[in-house]
């Protein structure tokens, strides 16, 4: 995951995002894990409400 402050430009035609971070810095960065969305949404949405 890269912070939006590192985005230089987005090319929709090429389907690319250009960033001002080196490939080496990205490879050395710690891994980022996102928990599954199902559990979080189950706690906040009430689908039984009328």
Buried (B, 14 or more C-beta within 10 A) or exposed (E): EBEEEEEEEEEEEEEEBEBEEEEEEEEEEEEEEEEEEEEEEEEEEEEEEE
